[in-house]
């Protein structure tokens, strides 16, 4: 059976300048793992028994970034499923899109991560080294 994980692609909108487009004021939250290759990823984690996928996404976001569900607005209609192998076993990761209600909300990392950054789409794609993650970020950006 495939390993299943769920998470949220978190973004914030900065106050756009008079000449900038709305899309230019969006930044995505990426966390840098404190293990392995120290890759950058949105908050996500494995589904616990008795939990549904969306509950997992919110719980993992709270554990890994310190963001409560009440601080986020889930974007209706966006859900992305990625499938890839990890150590020879299939893995499924489901992402939803969520906006922080206050763009100055503090991020509190767990021990699983050593750093975080708010990044414009282009920079987020550079840090997210996996092609499917880059494609997902771009797709989410288009959706917005």
N, CA, C and O of each residue as an XYZ file, in Angstrom:
576
protein
N       0.844     -1.194      0.000
C       0.000      0.000      0.000
C       0.885      1.251      0.000
O       1.947      1.278      0.622
N       0.433      2.261     -0.696
C       1.204      3.505     -0.784
C       1.193      4.233      0.561
O       0.193      4.236      1.279
N       2.317      4.840      0.873
C       2.390      5.722      2.026
C       1.566      6.962      1.662
O       1.649      7.457      0.538
N       0.778      7.458      2.607
C      -0.083      8.610      2.320
C       0.281      9.765      3.240
O       0.422      9.597      4.451
N       0.432     10.946      2.635
C       0.726     12.146      3.408
C      -0.145     13.279      2.864
O      -0.578     13.259      1.712
N      -0.387     14.264      3.726
C      -1.223     15.392      3.329
C      -0.632     16.680      3.869
O       0.023     16.686      4.911
N      -0.867     17.768      3.153
C      -0.341     19.049      3.601
C      -1.058     20.218      2.962
O      -1.976     20.053      2.158
N      -0.617     21.396      3.339
C      -1.193     22.628      2.813
C      -0.122     23.455      2.113
O       0.981     23.631      2.631
N      -0.457     23.951      0.949
C       0.389     24.952      0.305
C      -0.110     26.281      0.875
O      -1.220     26.721      0.578
N       0.725     26.905      1.689
C       0.326     28.121      2.397
C       0.868     29.338      1.649
O       2.021     29.357      1.218
N       0.025     30.340      1.506
C       0.495     31.571      0.870
C      -0.034     32.768      1.639
O      -0.971     32.668      2.432
N       0.597     33.897      1.376
C       0.127     35.160      1.946
C       0.152     36.207      0.838
O       0.920     36.118     -0.120
N      -0.709     37.192      1.002
C      -0.747     38.312      0.053
C      -0.164     39.533      0.746
O      -0.635     39.945      1.806
N       0.854     40.098      0.143
C       1.413     41.341      0.658
C       0.628     42.476      0.042
O      -0.048     42.293     -0.970
N       0.713     43.643      0.644
C       0.016     44.795      0.064
C       0.679     45.130     -1.265
O       1.847     45.518     -1.284
N      -0.037     44.990     -2.373
C       0.594     45.282     -3.666
C       0.815     46.780     -3.845
O       0.014     47.606     -3.409
N       1.906     47.095     -4.489
C       2.165     48.497     -4.814
C       1.202     48.922     -5.909
O       0.564     48.069     -6.526
N       1.081     50.229     -6.167
C       0.104     50.705     -7.158
C       0.315     50.122     -8.549
O      -0.648     49.925     -9.290
N       1.565     49.845     -8.910
C       1.816     49.386    -10.274
C       1.915     47.856    -10.391
O       2.011     47.323    -11.497
N       1.892     47.154     -9.250
C       2.123     45.696     -9.344
C       0.813     44.927     -9.505
O      -0.260     45.380     -9.107
N       0.947     43.751    -10.102
C      -0.213     42.876    -10.278
C      -0.463     42.135     -8.974
O       0.447     41.970     -8.161
N      -1.693     41.692     -8.778
C      -2.057     40.947     -7.564
C      -1.165     39.719     -7.406
O      -0.703     39.418     -6.305
N      -0.925     39.011     -8.511
C      -0.124     37.785     -8.445
C       1.292     38.052     -7.942
O       1.924     37.170     -7.360
N       1.786     39.262     -8.166
C       3.142     39.599     -7.725
C       3.225     39.802     -6.215
O       4.318     39.847     -5.651
N       2.084     39.925     -5.570
C       2.097     40.178     -4.126
C       1.929     38.884     -3.323
O       1.810     38.920     -2.099
N       1.920     37.742     -4.019
C       1.734     36.460     -3.337
C       3.076     35.819     -3.021
O       3.970     35.765     -3.866
N       3.203     35.330     -1.779
C       4.399     34.588     -1.365
C       3.968     33.252     -0.770
O       2.931     33.146     -0.115
N       4.789     32.240     -1.015
C       4.510     30.884     -0.539
C       5.439     30.530      0.610
O       6.602     30.932      0.634
N       4.913     29.777      1.555
C       5.695     29.337      2.707
C       6.339     27.989      2.407
O       5.648     27.020      2.094
N       7.667     27.932      2.504
C       8.379     26.664      2.387
C       9.197     26.456      3.652
O       9.756     27.401      4.209
N       9.259     25.205      4.096
C      10.022     24.830      5.285
C      11.203     23.976      4.848
O      11.075     23.141      3.953
N      12.360     24.190      5.486
C      13.545     23.389      5.167
C      13.687     22.289      6.206
O      13.751     22.556      7.406
N      13.736     21.042      5.730
C      13.827     19.911      6.653
C      15.166     19.923      7.389
O      16.179     20.386      6.863
N      15.146     19.405      8.612
C      16.387     19.332      9.393
C      16.991     17.933      9.284
O      17.859     17.571     10.078
N      16.541     17.150      8.314
C      17.045     15.789      8.114
C      17.331     15.582      6.627
O      16.952     16.407      5.795
N      17.990     14.497      6.305
C      18.215     14.117      4.904
C      18.943     15.195      4.126
O      19.966     15.717      4.567
N      18.398     15.521      2.960
C      19.049     16.490      2.064
C      18.657     17.928      2.394
O      19.002     18.849      1.653
N      17.943     18.127      3.495
C      17.487     19.472      3.900
C      16.678     20.140      2.798
O      16.833     21.330      2.525
N      15.802     19.343      2.164
C      14.995     19.898      1.071
C      13.909     20.829      1.612
O      13.585     20.816      2.799
N      13.369     21.624      0.717
C      12.337     22.618      1.053
C      10.989     22.093      0.610
O      10.861     21.554     -0.489
N       9.980     22.244      1.456
C       8.667     21.674      1.189
C       7.588     22.443      1.948
O       7.868     23.047      2.983
N       6.361     22.422      1.441
C       5.262     22.941      2.266
C       5.063     22.005      3.469
O       5.524     20.865      3.437
N       4.381     22.470      4.532
C       4.120     21.572      5.657
C       3.241     20.399      5.226
O       2.211     20.586      4.579
N       3.663     19.189      5.592
C       2.893     17.992      5.252
C       3.349     16.846      6.153
O       4.404     16.924      6.782
N       2.556     15.795      6.210
C       2.951     14.639      7.001
C       1.995     13.485      6.812
O       0.990     13.592      6.109
N       2.330     12.373      7.456
C       1.567     11.139      7.288
C       0.217     11.190      7.994
O       0.055     11.817      9.041
N      -0.737     10.512      7.383
C      -2.087     10.422      7.929
C      -2.067      9.489      9.143
O      -1.562      8.370      9.065
N      -2.617      9.956     10.254
C      -2.750      9.126     11.455
C      -4.028      8.300     11.369
O      -4.984      8.706     10.707
N      -4.053      7.131     12.038
C      -5.270      6.310     12.032
C      -6.482      7.114     12.526
O      -6.397      7.848     13.511
N      -7.607      6.959     11.819
C      -8.842      7.620     12.208
C      -8.951      9.073     11.765
O      -9.915      9.761     12.101
N      -7.968      9.534     11.017
C      -7.935     10.930     10.593
C      -8.276     10.997      9.110
O      -7.885     10.115      8.346
N      -9.003     12.038      8.693
C      -9.181     12.177      7.249
C      -8.044     13.051      6.694
O      -7.287     13.664      7.448
N      -7.948     13.090      5.375
C      -6.816     13.761      4.733
C      -6.701     15.237      5.123
O      -5.611     15.723      5.424
N      -7.828     15.940      5.115
C      -7.790     17.373      5.406
C      -7.420     17.624      6.871
O      -6.697     18.574      7.172
N      -7.907     16.783      7.778
C      -7.520     16.898      9.198
C      -6.004     16.752      9.326
O      -5.358     17.488     10.072
N      -5.452     15.797      8.592
C      -3.999     15.574      8.608
C      -3.266     16.832      8.146
O      -2.298     17.261      8.775
N      -3.732     17.418      7.047
C      -3.078     18.610      6.489
C      -3.058     19.739      7.520
O      -2.035     20.402      7.691
N      -4.181     19.963      8.207
C      -4.240     21.028      9.212
C      -3.389     20.684     10.442
O      -2.711     21.557     10.982
N      -3.418     19.427     10.887
C      -2.624     19.025     12.056
C      -1.134     19.180     11.766
O      -0.391     19.715     12.588
N      -0.703     18.715     10.606
C       0.716     18.805     10.247
C       1.161     20.262     10.112
O       2.278     20.609     10.497
N       0.301     21.104      9.574
C       0.632     22.524      9.440
C       0.802     23.153     10.820
O       1.690     23.979     11.029
N      -0.060     22.754     11.763
C       0.061     23.269     13.130
C       1.351     22.761     13.777
O       2.076     23.526     14.412
N       1.632     21.466     13.612
C       2.837     20.884     14.222
C       4.115     21.464     13.626
O       5.052     21.778     14.360
N       4.162     21.607     12.309
C       5.406     21.966     11.632
C       5.632     23.467     11.494
O       6.778     23.915     11.464
N       4.559     24.253     11.409
C       4.715     25.700     11.187
C       4.055     26.535     12.284
O       4.173     27.761     12.282
N       3.364     25.884     13.217
C       2.722     26.614     14.309
C       1.487     27.394     13.889
O       1.040     28.287     14.608
N       0.938     27.063     12.735
C      -0.256     27.774     12.244
C      -1.512     26.980     12.583
O      -1.641     25.815     12.209
N      -2.431     27.620     13.291
C      -3.720     27.000     13.633
C      -4.662     27.087     12.443
O      -4.543     27.979     11.604
N      -5.598     26.150     12.382
C      -6.604     26.176     11.304
C      -7.354     27.509     11.294
O      -7.726     28.003     10.230
N      -7.578     28.093     12.473
C      -8.324     29.351     12.569
C      -7.554     30.539     11.973
O      -8.138     31.592     11.714
N      -6.245     30.367     11.758
C      -5.428     31.440     11.174
C      -5.362     31.342      9.652
O      -4.726     32.166      8.995
N      -6.024     30.329      9.098
C      -5.934     30.048      7.671
C      -7.305     30.072      7.011
O      -8.319     29.791      7.650
N      -7.325     30.405      5.739
C      -8.537     30.303      4.934
C      -8.264     29.286      3.830
O      -7.399     29.496      2.980
N      -9.007     28.190      3.851
C      -8.842     27.154      2.833
C      -9.437     27.658      1.521
O     -10.549     28.185      1.503
N      -8.697     27.496      0.427
C      -9.172     27.929     -0.884
C     -10.044     26.815     -1.460
O      -9.584     25.697     -1.694
N     -11.303     27.148     -1.680
C     -12.251     26.156     -2.210
C     -11.853     25.724     -3.619
O     -11.421     26.539     -4.433
N     -12.005     24.445     -3.888
C     -11.839     23.946     -5.253
C     -10.431     23.558     -5.655
O     -10.216     23.104     -6.779
N      -9.452     23.729     -4.749
C      -8.091     23.320     -5.120
C      -7.663     22.105     -4.297
O      -7.682     22.140     -3.067
N      -7.283     21.044     -4.980
C      -6.746     19.844     -4.323
C      -5.841     19.174     -5.336
O      -6.236     18.944     -6.480
N      -4.635     18.864     -4.917
C      -3.656     18.284     -5.838
C      -3.064     17.023     -5.223
O      -2.632     17.020     -4.070
N      -3.051     15.953     -6.010
C      -2.483     14.693     -5.546
C      -1.202     14.403     -6.318
O      -1.199     14.398     -7.549
N      -0.116     14.161     -5.591
C       1.160     13.807     -6.216
C       1.472     12.353     -5.900
O       1.158     11.866     -4.814
N       2.088     11.664     -6.848
C       2.482     10.269     -6.642
C       3.944     10.125     -7.028
O       4.337     10.477     -8.140
N       4.747      9.608     -6.110
C       6.161      9.395     -6.428
C       6.734      8.331     -5.475
O       6.191      8.094     -4.396
N       7.836      7.698     -5.894
C       8.431      6.675     -5.023
C       9.367      7.293     -3.974
O      10.098      8.240     -4.263
N       9.333      6.749     -2.768
C      10.270      7.130     -1.715
C      10.902      5.840     -1.198
O      10.211      4.949     -0.704
N      12.210      5.756     -1.319
C      12.939      4.552     -0.934
C      12.293      3.280     -1.525
O      12.144      2.262     -0.850
N      11.919      3.384     -2.804
C      11.382      2.227     -3.519
C       9.918      1.919     -3.256
O       9.379      0.972     -3.829
N       9.259      2.702     -2.396
C       7.837      2.458     -2.116
C       7.008      3.617     -2.651
O       7.450      4.766     -2.629
N       5.792      3.311     -3.136
C       4.962      4.402     -3.655
C       4.473      5.317     -2.536
O       4.159      4.864     -1.435
N       4.416      6.605     -2.837
C       3.929      7.583     -1.874
C       2.914      8.485     -2.569
O       3.105      8.890     -3.716
N       1.844      8.788     -1.862
C       0.832      9.719     -2.341
C       0.819     10.905     -1.389
O       0.734     10.733     -0.173
N       0.902     12.106     -1.943
C       0.801     13.317     -1.120
C      -0.332     14.171     -1.677
O      -0.375     14.466     -2.871
N      -1.246     14.562     -0.794
C      -2.378     15.398     -1.191
C      -2.169     16.791     -0.601
O      -1.912     16.938      0.594
N      -2.281     17.804     -1.449
C      -2.139     19.191     -1.003
C      -3.427     19.971     -1.230
O      -4.130     19.770     -2.221
N      -3.715     20.853     -0.300
C      -4.753     21.866     -0.463
C      -4.052     23.212     -0.429
O      -2.869     23.302     -0.100
N      -4.783     24.242     -0.767
C      -4.238     25.589     -0.809
C      -4.898     26.397      0.299
O      -6.119     26.360      0.454
N      -4.095     27.129      1.073
C      -4.647     27.923      2.171
C      -3.900     29.239      2.295
O      -2.685     29.307      2.106
N      -4.653     30.282      2.616
C      -4.074     31.611      2.790
C      -4.030     31.957      4.273
O      -4.996     31.712      4.996
N      -2.910     32.528      4.734
C      -2.881     33.017      6.115
C      -3.707     34.298      6.149
O      -3.586     35.151      5.270
N      -4.547     34.421      7.175
C      -5.439     35.586      7.276
C      -4.657     36.864      7.573
O      -5.018     37.942      7.100
N      -3.584     36.739      8.359
C      -2.740     37.887      8.688
C      -1.349     37.603      8.145
O      -0.692     36.663      8.591
N      -0.891     38.408      7.180
C       0.392     38.111      6.521
C       1.592     38.268      7.459
O       2.713     37.922      7.087
N       1.367     38.788      8.672
C       2.465     38.917      9.636
C       2.428     37.824     10.715
O       3.159     37.902     11.703
N       1.588     36.820     10.527
C       1.492     35.728     11.493
C       2.856     35.073     11.673
O       3.565     34.801     10.704
N       3.207     34.826     12.930
C       4.510     34.232     13.234
C       4.517     32.741     12.884
O       3.546     32.028     13.137
N       5.618     32.288     12.304
C       5.818     30.876     11.991
C       6.666     30.275     13.111
O       7.723     30.813     13.443
N       6.215     29.167     13.693
C       6.961     28.494     14.759
C       7.304     27.089     14.285
O       6.432     26.223     14.206
N       8.564     26.869     13.973
C       8.996     25.586     13.422
C       9.110     24.500     14.491
O       9.430     24.772     15.648
N       8.839     23.266     14.072
C       9.077     22.107     14.940
C      10.524     21.652     14.738
O      11.264     22.240     13.949
N      10.913     20.605     15.457
C      12.279     20.085     15.309
C      12.513     19.450     13.938
O      13.657     19.219     13.546
N      11.424     19.167     13.206
C      11.557     18.546     11.884
C      12.141     19.502     10.840
O      12.617     19.073      9.789
N      12.099     20.801     11.145
C      12.561     21.797     10.176
C      13.535     22.771     10.829
O      13.452     23.054     12.024
N      14.468     23.280     10.007
C      15.500     24.174     10.544
C      15.362     25.609     10.040
O      16.017     26.516     10.554
N      14.515     25.812      9.040
C      14.354     27.166      8.507
C      13.039     27.251      7.746
O      12.456     26.238      7.359
N      12.581     28.496      7.539
C      11.417     28.715      6.677
C      11.653     29.991      5.886
O      12.428     30.858      6.289
N      10.968     30.087      4.754
C      11.031     31.310      3.951
C       9.682     31.551      3.294
O       8.989     30.616      2.891
N       9.325     32.826      3.196
C       8.193     33.255      2.369
C       8.806     33.648      1.041
O       9.704     34.489      0.996
N       8.331     33.051     -0.044
C       8.971     33.254     -1.338
C       7.979     33.535     -2.452
O       6.879     32.984     -2.485
N       8.395     34.407     -3.365
C       7.626     34.601     -4.593
C       7.689     33.291     -5.383
O       8.576     32.468     -5.160
N       6.756     33.109     -6.291
C       6.641     31.848     -7.032
C       7.969     31.388     -7.635
O       8.366     30.235     -7.463
N       8.641     32.275     -8.328
C       9.881     31.901     -9.025
C      10.932     31.372     -8.038
O      11.576     30.355     -8.294
N      11.097     32.074     -6.909
C      12.089     31.654     -5.908
C      11.660     30.364     -5.205
O      12.488     29.512     -4.886
N      10.354     30.238     -4.970
C       9.844     29.014     -4.339
C      10.130     27.809     -5.238
O      10.502     26.740     -4.754
N       9.956     27.990     -6.529
C      10.224     26.899     -7.474
C      11.714     26.547     -7.517
O      12.073     25.385     -7.705
N      12.575     27.545     -7.343
C      14.023     27.270     -7.322
C      14.386     26.429     -6.096
O      15.190     25.502     -6.191
N      13.791     26.758     -4.948
C      14.106     26.028     -3.723
C      13.477     24.640     -3.691
O      14.082     23.691     -3.191
N      12.266     24.524     -4.223
C      11.587     23.222     -4.263
C      12.188     22.439     -5.419
O      11.778     22.603     -6.568
N      13.150     21.595     -5.116
C      13.934     20.991     -6.196
C      13.191     19.936     -7.002
O      13.609     19.612     -8.113
N      12.101     19.395     -6.473
C      11.385     18.342     -7.199
C      10.454     18.954     -8.237
O       9.711     19.895     -7.957
N      10.516     18.391     -9.454
C       9.738     18.952    -10.557
C       8.244     18.954    -10.279
O       7.550     19.912    -10.620
N       7.729     17.861     -9.648
C       6.283     17.827     -9.410
C       5.856     18.881     -8.385
O       4.737     19.392     -8.442
N       6.757     19.203     -7.442
C       6.443     20.263     -6.473
C       6.452     21.621     -7.166
O       5.593     22.463     -6.901
N       7.425     21.834     -8.055
C       7.482     23.085     -8.820
C       6.218     23.245     -9.658
O       5.632     24.326     -9.714
N       5.809     22.168    -10.305
C       4.600     22.206    -11.145
C       3.368     22.483    -10.286
O       2.469     23.213    -10.704
N       3.326     21.906     -9.095
C       2.191     22.112     -8.189
C       2.118     23.560     -7.733
O       1.035     24.142     -7.692
N       3.261     24.147     -7.391
C       3.286     25.558     -6.996
C       2.794     26.452     -8.147
O       2.012     27.378     -7.935
N       3.256     26.163     -9.343
C       2.839     26.965    -10.504
C       1.347     26.809    -10.753
O       0.652     27.779    -11.055
N       0.859     25.572    -10.623
C      -0.561     25.314    -10.828
C      -1.412     26.047     -9.777
O      -2.451     26.624    -10.100
N      -0.959     26.015     -8.533
C      -1.672     26.707     -7.453
C      -1.697     28.211     -7.742
O      -2.712     28.876     -7.539
N      -0.576     28.728     -8.213
C      -0.466     30.161     -8.524
C      -1.457     30.537     -9.635
O      -2.128     31.566     -9.560
N      -1.536     29.685    -10.664
C      -2.488     29.920    -11.748
C      -3.921     29.890    -11.218
O      -4.768     30.685    -11.623
N      -4.167     28.955    -10.306
C      -5.509     28.790     -9.735
C      -5.945     30.069     -9.024
O      -7.113     30.457     -9.076
N      -4.988     30.716     -8.361
C      -5.297     31.951     -7.637
C      -5.532     33.097     -8.602
O      -5.806     34.218     -8.173
